[in-house]
């Protein structure tokens, strides 16, 4: 059995970047243009970029591009003429999973965050040539940003598994599966809500539209659900991806 090799993992990451370099450059150019224009629009009026103004634009680009990039990682496996080249690579299934996860998760978070920060800061620097706008630091690393990164970090492995599992309509099927899981978590929290608030009858009798019940259902009251959520969408999805690659290699 081959030992885990950091050199082979780095080689797999480099190979994926080379194969996807055209799509990566195009995506960064489009995202950079949107961030730059969005920064200029945010500066207009109060002559500064507020944290909520930038993070709302950043969040959409970050999640959409992250999703598309994740599904492009295993595009080679889905092709009948290219999948055998991938499976013949001198690397173990574990190394392939780690390389794909590091590239589409950890490295993507770092690279895109730094890229968006630099582009946004350039937009502020351009506006600072006018007397009404002072040069200030782009407020990207807010509490909302870290919540977004944490969410992507734990949820992204599920989409990595979907990119490997489904052959057609991969994004749609993966999103549908994720919605089913989210609905299941919501039902689980609703049950906890009824359990800790005296039952469904008391909640609905005091509030006919159950506003309080649905609000509580969005918050895990026990702490167990949050742990299970991070466990299922994190390590378990990576483990399932590993077994899926070994299955396809067999």
C-alpha positions as CSV (number, residue, x, y, z in Angstrom):
1,X,0.0,0.0,0.0
2,X,1.4,3.4,-1.0
3,X,2.1,5.9,1.7
4,X,0.4,9.3,1.5
5,X,2.7,11.6,-0.5
6,X,2.5,15.4,-0.3
7,X,4.5,15.6,-3.5
8,X,1.9,13.6,-5.4
9,X,-1.0,15.7,-3.9
10,X,0.8,18.9,-5.0
11,X,1.3,17.3,-8.5
12,X,-2.4,16.5,-8.8
13,X,-3.3,20.1,-7.7
14,X,-0.9,21.5,-10.3
15,X,-2.3,19.2,-13.0
16,X,-5.9,20.4,-12.2
17,X,-4.9,24.0,-12.3
18,X,-3.2,23.6,-15.7
19,X,-6.2,21.8,-17.2
20,X,-8.6,24.4,-15.9
21,X,-6.4,27.4,-16.3
22,X,-8.5,28.9,-19.1
23,X,-11.7,28.6,-17.1
24,X,-10.0,29.9,-14.0
25,X,-8.6,33.0,-15.7
26,X,-12.0,33.8,-17.3
27,X,-13.8,33.4,-14.1
28,X,-11.4,35.6,-12.2
29,X,-11.6,38.3,-14.9
30,X,-15.4,38.3,-14.8
31,X,-15.5,38.2,-11.0
32,X,-12.8,40.9,-10.7
33,X,-14.7,43.2,-13.1
34,X,-17.9,42.7,-11.0
35,X,-16.1,43.4,-7.8
36,X,-14.4,46.5,-9.2
37,X,-17.7,47.9,-10.5
38,X,-19.5,47.0,-7.3
39,X,-16.9,48.8,-5.3
40,X,-17.2,51.9,-7.3
41,X,-21.0,51.8,-6.9
42,X,-20.6,51.3,-3.1
43,X,-18.3,54.3,-2.8
44,X,-20.9,56.5,-4.5
45,X,-23.1,58.4,-2.1
46,X,-21.3,58.1,1.2
47,X,-17.8,58.0,-0.3
48,X,-16.8,54.8,1.5
49,X,-17.5,51.0,1.3
50,X,-19.5,49.6,4.2
51,X,-19.0,46.0,5.3
52,X,-22.6,45.0,4.5
53,X,-22.4,46.5,1.0
54,X,-19.3,44.6,0.0
55,X,-20.1,41.3,1.7
56,X,-23.5,41.0,0.0
57,X,-21.9,41.2,-3.4
58,X,-18.9,39.1,-2.4
59,X,-21.1,36.3,-1.0
60,X,-23.0,35.8,-4.3
61,X,-19.8,35.6,-6.3
62,X,-18.0,33.5,-3.8
63,X,-20.7,30.8,-3.6
64,X,-21.6,30.7,-7.3
65,X,-18.0,30.5,-8.5
66,X,-17.1,28.0,-5.7
67,X,-20.0,25.8,-6.8
68,X,-19.0,26.0,-10.5
69,X,-15.3,25.4,-9.7
70,X,-16.1,22.4,-7.6
71,X,-18.1,20.7,-10.4
72,X,-15.3,21.4,-12.9
73,X,-12.8,19.5,-10.7
74,X,-14.2,16.0,-11.6
75,X,-15.4,16.9,-15.1
76,X,-12.6,14.8,-16.5
77,X,-14.0,11.7,-14.8
78,X,-17.4,12.1,-16.4
79,X,-16.0,11.8,-20.0
80,X,-15.8,8.4,-21.5
81,X,-12.6,9.3,-23.4
82,X,-10.8,11.0,-20.5
83,X,-11.8,9.2,-17.3
84,X,-9.3,6.4,-17.9
85,X,-6.4,8.9,-18.0
86,X,-7.5,10.1,-14.5
87,X,-7.8,6.7,-13.0
88,X,-4.4,5.7,-14.4
89,X,-2.6,8.6,-12.6
90,X,0.1,7.3,-10.2
91,X,-1.7,8.4,-7.1
92,X,-4.0,6.8,-4.5
93,X,-7.7,7.5,-4.2
94,X,-7.1,9.3,-0.9
95,X,-4.5,11.6,-2.5
96,X,-7.0,12.4,-5.3
97,X,-9.7,13.3,-2.8
98,X,-7.3,15.4,-0.7
99,X,-6.0,17.2,-3.8
100,X,-9.5,17.9,-5.1
101,X,-10.7,19.1,-1.7
102,X,-7.6,21.3,-1.0
103,X,-7.9,22.9,-4.4
104,X,-11.7,23.5,-4.5
105,X,-12.0,24.3,-0.8
106,X,-9.0,25.6,1.1
107,X,-7.1,27.1,-1.8
108,X,-10.2,28.5,-3.4
109,X,-11.2,30.3,-0.2
110,X,-7.7,31.9,0.2
111,X,-7.2,32.8,-3.4
112,X,-10.6,34.2,-4.1
113,X,-10.7,36.2,-0.8
114,X,-7.3,37.8,-1.5
115,X,-8.2,38.4,-5.1
116,X,-11.5,40.1,-4.2
117,X,-9.8,42.2,-1.5
118,X,-7.0,43.4,-3.9
119,X,-9.5,44.3,-6.6
120,X,-11.8,46.1,-4.2
121,X,-8.9,48.0,-2.7
122,X,-7.8,49.1,-6.1
123,X,-11.3,50.4,-6.7
124,X,-11.1,52.4,-3.5
125,X,-7.7,53.7,-4.4
126,X,-9.0,54.9,-7.7
127,X,-11.9,56.7,-6.1
128,X,-9.5,58.3,-3.5
129,X,-8.1,60.6,-6.2
130,X,-11.2,62.6,-5.8
131,X,-11.1,64.9,-2.7
132,X,-14.5,63.7,-1.4
133,X,-13.3,60.1,-1.0
134,X,-10.6,59.1,1.6
135,X,-8.4,56.1,1.1
136,X,-9.6,53.4,3.5
137,X,-9.2,49.6,3.9
138,X,-11.8,47.5,2.2
139,X,-13.9,45.9,5.0
140,X,-14.1,42.4,3.8
141,X,-13.0,40.4,6.8
142,X,-16.1,40.9,8.9
143,X,-18.0,38.5,11.1
144,X,-20.3,37.8,8.1
145,X,-17.3,36.9,6.0
146,X,-16.1,34.3,8.5
147,X,-19.6,32.8,8.8
148,X,-19.7,32.6,5.0
149,X,-16.3,30.9,4.9
150,X,-17.2,28.5,7.7
151,X,-20.5,27.6,5.8
152,X,-18.6,26.9,2.6
153,X,-15.9,25.0,4.3
154,X,-18.3,22.5,5.8
155,X,-20.9,22.3,3.0
156,X,-18.6,22.2,-0.1
157,X,-17.5,18.5,0.3
158,X,-21.1,17.5,-0.3
159,X,-21.0,19.2,-3.7
160,X,-17.7,17.6,-4.3
161,X,-19.4,14.2,-3.8
162,X,-22.2,15.3,-6.1
163,X,-19.8,16.3,-8.8
164,X,-18.3,12.8,-8.7
165,X,-21.5,10.8,-8.3
166,X,-23.9,12.3,-10.9
167,X,-23.2,12.1,-14.6
168,X,-26.0,14.4,-16.0
169,X,-27.5,17.5,-14.5
170,X,-25.0,17.3,-11.7
171,X,-25.5,20.7,-10.2
172,X,-29.3,20.4,-10.2
173,X,-29.3,16.9,-8.7
174,X,-26.8,17.9,-6.0
175,X,-28.7,21.0,-5.1
176,X,-31.9,19.0,-4.9
177,X,-30.2,16.4,-2.6
178,X,-28.9,19.3,-0.4
179,X,-32.4,20.8,-0.2
180,X,-33.8,17.5,1.0
181,X,-31.1,17.3,3.7
182,X,-31.7,20.9,4.8
183,X,-35.5,20.2,4.9
184,X,-34.7,17.1,7.1
185,X,-32.6,19.3,9.5
186,X,-35.4,21.8,9.6
187,X,-37.9,19.1,10.6
188,X,-35.4,17.8,13.2
189,X,-35.2,21.3,14.7
190,X,-39.0,21.7,14.5
191,X,-39.3,18.5,16.6
192,X,-36.8,19.9,19.1
193,X,-38.8,23.1,19.2
194,X,-42.1,21.3,20.0
195,X,-40.3,19.1,22.5
196,X,-38.8,22.0,24.5
197,X,-41.8,24.4,24.2
198,X,-44.5,22.0,25.4
199,X,-45.6,20.4,22.2
200,X,-47.1,21.4,18.9
201,X,-50.5,22.1,20.3
202,X,-49.2,24.8,22.7
203,X,-47.1,26.5,20.0
204,X,-49.9,26.6,17.4
205,X,-52.6,27.6,20.0
206,X,-50.6,30.6,21.2
207,X,-49.6,31.6,17.7
208,X,-52.0,30.5,14.8
209,X,-49.3,31.1,12.2
210,X,-46.6,29.5,14.3
211,X,-44.2,32.3,13.7
212,X,-42.4,31.5,16.9
213,X,-42.3,27.8,16.0
214,X,-40.7,28.3,12.6
215,X,-38.3,30.8,14.0
216,X,-37.2,28.3,16.7
217,X,-37.0,25.6,14.1
218,X,-34.2,27.4,12.3
219,X,-32.1,27.3,15.5
220,X,-30.8,24.1,17.0
221,X,-31.8,24.0,20.6
222,X,-29.6,21.1,21.7
223,X,-26.3,21.7,19.9
224,X,-26.4,18.1,18.6
225,X,-27.8,19.1,15.3
226,X,-25.0,21.6,14.6
227,X,-22.4,18.9,15.3
228,X,-24.2,16.3,13.1
229,X,-24.6,18.9,10.4
230,X,-20.8,19.7,10.3
231,X,-20.0,16.0,10.6
232,X,-22.2,14.9,7.8
233,X,-21.4,17.7,5.4
234,X,-17.7,17.6,6.2
235,X,-15.6,14.5,6.9
236,X,-18.4,12.1,6.0
237,X,-18.8,13.6,2.5
238,X,-15.0,13.4,2.0
239,X,-15.1,9.8,3.1
240,X,-18.0,9.0,0.8
241,X,-16.1,10.7,-2.1
242,X,-13.1,8.5,-1.3
243,X,-15.2,5.3,-1.5
244,X,-16.8,6.6,-4.7
245,X,-13.4,7.0,-6.4
246,X,-12.3,3.6,-5.3
247,X,-15.5,2.2,-6.7
248,X,-15.0,3.9,-10.1
249,X,-11.4,2.7,-10.2
250,X,-12.4,-0.9,-9.6
